[in-house]
Amino acid sequence: MYWANLAPDTYHHFINNPIFGGFSLHFISNELFMVLFFAIAAVEITQSCLPGGNLNPFSKAINPLLGTLGGVVGPIGVYFLLNSTLGAPELTNGWGIPTATDIALAWLAARMAFGERHPAVSYLLLLAVADDAIGLAIIAIFYPNPSLPAEPVWLLLTCLGMLTAYGLRNLRVHNYWPYLILGGVMSWTGLHSAHLHPALALVFIVPFLPHAPRETKQIFEEDPSDRSPMHQFEHEWKIVVDFGLFIFGLANAGVEFSNIGTVSWIVLASLILGKTVGIFSFGWLATRLGFGLPRDMRRRELLIAGIIAGTGFTVALFVSGEAFTDPAIKGAAKMGAMLSIVAAGGGIVMARLLKIKKVH
């Protein structure tokens, strides 16, 4: 952001001009790196569905899944409400921006608010991973490139990639590289050629990686005893994803302050208010239906989780880039997504005010 405001010409030249084998830094971060980012998220979802995981049995998944639904429906509702009263018709397409939660920042804020091993941390991470996946699905379905109409026939290539990964698993291939190279490349090519966003490519391949029969750790924790290909993939690529998040931020957060506008405040309010109200109300509704919160997690922890979930940095920036074509509106929407980082601090402060006991 500092670079984009100090010397915008050099910033945009560095980000958008082909410099890496004919590819721009923006293409590499958004079209290639995000494939790995969402692959790691897919690993966590898959492991959470295993016996012993946070989403197994299915009854345990009802509350966080309803919370995820609230964390998507709430921000969309607030966005449409605010845009109808304060915004303009040309801003309508930004409704998908506040649906996503930044996984890394939410995880950091949750650990500071609840401690490392509080069940609310895993609950919030599951919400973040799930609604980020929904955010990418929203891009694929609702934000196609108007100059490149979708060609669904190419999705057969993605299906072939999944079939290849399934075959490799049946052949007991215990190295993740063949799955990525054969299945992953076909999946990416199919989505890209279908003019859908290829960032979801490995989401369709990762569930076929051989994994441990039972989950023994919390979400995003390490299990040294797990030597399965799925765990090895996550372990070996996690540091690359961490570094890639910096590159993604560099390529997407270069917004000039002059771009702040009405949509900035609509996105910000939709994230903070919509996420908080949506997650809390739907999570509370799940408890009334008999699907309780995790043990030692109460309504006040649910409220704080909802506040922290309003931190919509990474994927919200990603969706902002796809929702608008006007550079000024796109920049203003990105600024709203970036300002939502205050939600992380707000959740930590609220945890102190409500005297939440940390679990380490």
C-alpha positions in Angstrom: 0.0 0.0 0.0 2.9 2.3 0.8 4.5 1.6 -2.5 1.3 2.1 -4.5 0.7 5.5 -2.9 4.4 6.6 -3.1 5.1 5.6 -6.6 2.0 4.1 -8.3 3.6 3.8 -11.8 6.5 1.7 -10.7 4.2 -0.5 -8.5 1.7 -1.3 -11.2 4.6 -1.9 -13.7 6.2 -4.4 -11.3 2.9 -6.2 -10.6 1.3 -6.3 -14.0 4.1 -6.5 -16.5 5.4 -9.9 -17.6 8.6 -10.5 -15.7 8.7 -14.2 -14.8 8.9 -16.3 -17.9 6.2 -14.1 -19.6 3.9 -14.2 -16.5 3.2 -11.2 -14.3 3.5 -11.3 -10.6 -0.3 -10.8 -10.4 -0.9 -13.8 -12.5 1.5 -16.0 -10.5 0.0 -15.0 -7.2 -3.7 -15.1 -8.2 -3.8 -17.9 -10.7 -1.0 -20.2 -9.5 -0.2 -19.6 -5.8 -3.8 -19.5 -4.7 -4.1 -23.1 -6.0 -1.8 -24.1 -3.2 -3.5 -21.9 -0.7 -6.9 -23.5 -1.2 -5.3 -27.0 -1.5 -4.0 -26.6 2.1 -7.5 -25.5 3.1 -8.9 -28.6 1.3 -6.5 -30.8 3.3 -7.8 -29.4 6.6 -11.4 -29.9 5.5 -10.7 -33.5 4.4 -8.9 -34.3 7.7 -11.6 -32.7 9.7 -14.1 -35.2 8.1 -12.1 -38.2 9.2 -13.0 -40.2 12.4 -11.8 -38.1 15.3 -11.9 -34.9 13.3 -13.8 -31.7 14.1 -16.5 -32.6 11.5 -17.0 -36.2 12.4 -19.5 -37.5 13.1 -21.7 -35.3 11.0 -23.8 -34.1 13.9 -20.6 -32.3 15.2 -20.5 -30.5 11.8 -24.0 -29.1 11.9 -23.3 -26.1 14.2 -20.1 -24.9 12.4 -21.7 -25.5 9.0 -24.7 -23.5 10.0 -22.4 -20.8 11.4 -20.6 -20.8 8.1 -24.0 -20.3 6.3 -24.7 -17.4 8.6 -21.3 -16.0 7.9 -22.1 -15.9 4.2 -25.8 -14.9 4.3 -25.4 -12.2 6.9 -22.7 -10.2 5.1 -24.6 -10.5 1.7 -27.8 -9.3 3.4 -26.1 -6.3 5.0 -24.3 -5.5 1.7 -27.6 -5.4 -0.3 -29.3 -3.4 2.5 -26.5 -0.8 2.7 -26.1 -0.5 -1.0 -29.8 0.0 -1.5 -29.8 2.9 0.9 -26.3 4.4 0.6 -24.7 3.0 -2.5 -25.4 2.8 -6.2 -26.5 0.2 -8.8 -22.9 -0.1 -10.2 -21.8 -1.3 -6.7 -24.3 -4.2 -6.6 -21.8 -6.8 -8.0 -19.7 -6.5 -4.9 -22.0 -8.6 -2.8 -19.6 -11.5 -2.8 -16.7 -9.6 -1.3 -17.6 -9.8 2.4 -18.4 -13.5 2.3 -14.8 -14.6 3.0 -12.7 -14.7 6.1 -8.9 -14.4 6.2 -7.7 -17.8 7.5 -4.3 -16.7 8.7 -5.3 -13.5 10.4 -8.4 -15.1 12.0 -6.2 -17.9 13.3 -3.7 -15.5 14.8 -6.4 -13.3 16.4 -8.3 -16.4 17.7 -5.1 -17.7 19.4 -4.6 -14.3 21.1 -8.2 -14.1 22.2 -8.8 -17.7 23.3 -5.4 -19.3 23.7 -3.9 -22.0 21.6 -6.1 -25.0 22.4 -9.5 -23.5 23.0 -12.2 -25.2 21.0 -13.3 -21.8 19.6 -10.1 -21.6 17.6 -10.9 -24.8 15.7 -14.5 -23.7 15.3 -13.4 -20.3 13.8 -10.9 -21.9 11.5 -13.4 -24.3 10.2 -15.7 -21.4 9.4 -12.9 -19.5 7.7 -11.8 -22.4 5.6 -15.4 -23.3 4.6 -16.5 -19.7 3.7 -13.3 -19.1 1.8 -14.2 -22.2 -0.3 -17.7 -20.7 -0.8 -16.0 -17.4 -1.8 -14.1 -19.2 -4.6 -17.3 -21.0 -5.7 -19.0 -17.6 -5.8 -16.2 -16.3 -8.1 -16.5 -19.4 -10.4 -20.3 -19.2 -10.7 -21.2 -15.5 -10.3 -18.2 -13.6 -11.5 -17.3 -15.0 -15.0 -15.1 -13.0 -17.3 -17.7 -11.2 -19.6 -15.3 -11.3 -22.5 -14.7 -15.0 -22.0 -18.0 -16.9 -21.7 -17.9 -20.2 -19.8 -17.2 -23.3 -21.7 -18.4 -26.1 -19.4 -17.2 -28.9 -21.7 -13.7 -28.3 -20.5 -14.8 -29.4 -17.0 -14.6 -32.9 -18.3 -10.8 -32.5 -18.2 -11.2 -31.6 -14.5 -13.3 -34.7 -14.0 -10.6 -36.7 -15.7 -8.0 -35.3 -13.3 -10.2 -36.5 -10.4 -10.6 -39.9 -12.0 -6.8 -40.1 -12.4 -6.2 -39.2 -8.8 -8.8 -41.9 -7.8 -6.9 -44.4 -9.9 -3.6 -43.5 -8.4 -5.0 -44.0 -4.9 -6.4 -47.4 -5.9 -2.9 -48.3 -7.2 -1.6 -47.4 -3.8 0.7 -44.6 -5.0 2.1 -43.2 -1.8 3.8 -40.1 -3.2 1.7 -36.9 -3.6 3.6 -35.7 -6.7 1.8 -37.9 -9.3 -1.5 -36.7 -7.9 -0.4 -33.0 -8.3 1.3 -33.4 -11.6 -1.2 -35.6 -13.4 -4.5 -34.9 -11.7 -3.7 -31.3 -10.6 -2.5 -30.2 -14.0 -5.6 -31.6 -15.7 -7.9 -30.0 -13.2 -6.2 -26.6 -13.5 -6.3 -26.8 -17.3 -9.9 -27.8 -17.3 -11.0 -24.9 -15.1 -8.8 -22.4 -16.9 -10.0 -23.5 -20.3 -13.6 -23.5 -19.1 -13.0 -19.8 -18.1 -13.6 -20.6 -14.4 -11.1 -19.5 -11.8 -8.4 -22.2 -11.6 -7.5 -21.5 -8.0 -9.9 -24.4 -7.0 -7.9 -26.9 -9.1 -6.4 -28.9 -6.3 -9.5 -28.8 -4.2 -10.9 -31.5 -6.5 -7.7 -33.6 -6.2 -6.6 -33.3 -2.5 -9.4 -35.5 -1.1 -8.0 -38.4 -3.1 -4.5 -38.2 -1.5 -3.9 -41.2 0.8 -4.3 -40.1 4.4 -4.3 -41.5 8.0 -7.4 -43.5 8.9 -8.1 -41.3 11.9 -7.5 -37.7 12.7 -5.6 -37.1 16.0 -4.8 -33.4 15.9 -6.6 -30.1 15.9 -7.0 -28.1 12.7 -3.7 -26.7 11.4 -1.7 -28.5 14.0 1.2 -30.9 13.2 1.1 -34.6 13.9 4.7 -36.0 13.7 3.4 -39.6 13.6 1.4 -39.0 10.4 3.5 -40.0 7.4 0.7 -40.1 4.9 1.0 -38.4 1.5 -1.7 -35.9 2.5 0.1 -34.9 5.6 3.5 -34.7 3.8 1.9 -32.4 1.2 0.7 -30.1 3.8 3.9 -30.2 5.8 6.2 -29.6 2.9 4.1 -26.8 1.2 2.9 -24.9 4.2 6.0 -22.7 4.4 5.6 -22.0 0.6 2.0 -20.9 1.2 3.1 -18.7 4.2 5.6 -16.9 1.9 3.1 -16.8 -0.9 0.6 -14.9 1.2 3.2 -12.1 1.4 3.5 -12.1 -2.4 -0.3 -12.3 -2.8 -0.6 -9.2 -0.5 2.0 -7.4 -2.5 0.2 -8.1 -5.7 -3.3 -7.3 -4.4 -3.1 -4.8 -1.6 -1.6 -1.9 -3.6 -4.5 0.4 -3.2 -4.2 4.2 -3.4 -5.9 6.1 -0.5 -7.6 8.3 -3.1 -9.7 5.3 -4.0 -11.6 5.2 -0.7 -15.3 5.6 -1.4 -18.8 4.5 -0.5 -18.1 0.8 -1.4 -15.2 0.8 1.0 -17.5 1.5 4.0 -20.2 -0.9 2.7 -17.7 -3.7 2.4 -16.3 -2.9 5.8 -19.7 -2.8 7.5 -20.8 -5.9 5.7 -17.8 -7.9 7.0 -17.9 -6.7 10.6 -21.6 -6.5 11.2 -22.8 -9.1 8.8 -20.3 -11.8 9.9 -20.9 -11.1 13.6 -24.7 -11.2 13.4 -24.8 -14.0 10.9 -22.5 -16.4 12.7 -23.9 -15.7 16.1 -27.5 -16.0 15.1 -27.1 -19.2 13.0 -24.8 -20.7 15.6 -27.4 -20.0 18.3 -30.1 -21.4 16.1 -28.2 -24.6 15.7 -28.0 -25.0 19.5 -31.8 -24.5 19.7 -32.2 -27.2 17.1 -30.2 -29.6 19.3 -26.8 -29.3 17.6 -24.6 -27.8 20.4 -21.4 -25.8 20.3 -18.1 -27.6 21.0 -17.5 -28.4 24.6 -16.4 -25.4 26.7 -17.6 -23.0 24.0 -20.5 -20.8 25.0 -22.5 -17.9 23.4 -19.9 -15.3 24.3 -17.1 -17.2 22.6 -19.4 -17.6 19.6 -20.0 -13.8 19.6 -16.2 -13.2 19.6 -15.6 -15.8 16.9 -18.2 -13.9 14.8 -16.4 -10.6 15.3 -13.0 -12.0 14.4 -14.5 -13.7 11.3 -15.1 -10.2 10.0 -11.4 -10.0 9.1 -11.8 -10.5 5.3 -8.3 -9.8 4.0 -6.9 -12.4 1.6 -9.9 -13.9 -0.2 -11.9 -10.6 0.1 -9.1 -8.9 -1.9 -9.3 -11.8 -4.3 -13.0 -11.4 -4.8 -12.7 -7.6 -5.1 -10.4 -8.1 -8.1 -13.0 -10.2 -9.8 -16.2 -8.3 -8.9 -15.5 -5.0 -10.6 -13.8 -3.9 -13.8 -13.7 -0.2 -13.0 -10.3 0.4 -11.4 -11.6 3.1 -9.0 -14.4 0.9 -7.7 -12.2 -2.1 -7.5 -9.6 -0.1 -5.5 -12.3 1.2 -3.1 -13.6 -2.3 -2.5 -10.2 -3.6 -1.8 -9.7 -0.8 0.7 -12.8 -1.9 2.6 -11.5 -5.5 2.6 -8.1 -4.3 4.0 -9.7 -2.0 6.7 -11.6 -5.0 8.0 -8.4 -6.0 9.8 -9.8 -4.0 12.7 -12.2 -6.9 13.3 -9.3 -9.0 14.5 -8.3 -6.4 17.1 -12.0 -5.9 18.0 -12.4 -9.6 18.8 -9.3 -9.6 21.0 -10.5 -6.6 22.9 -14.0 -8.1 23.3 -12.4 -11.3 24.7 -10.6 -9.2 27.4 -13.8 -7.3 28.2 -15.8 -10.5 28.6 -12.9 -12.1 30.6 -12.5 -15.1 28.3 -10.3 -17.7 30.0 -7.5 -18.8 27.7 -6.7 -22.4 27.1 -3.1 -23.3 26.3 
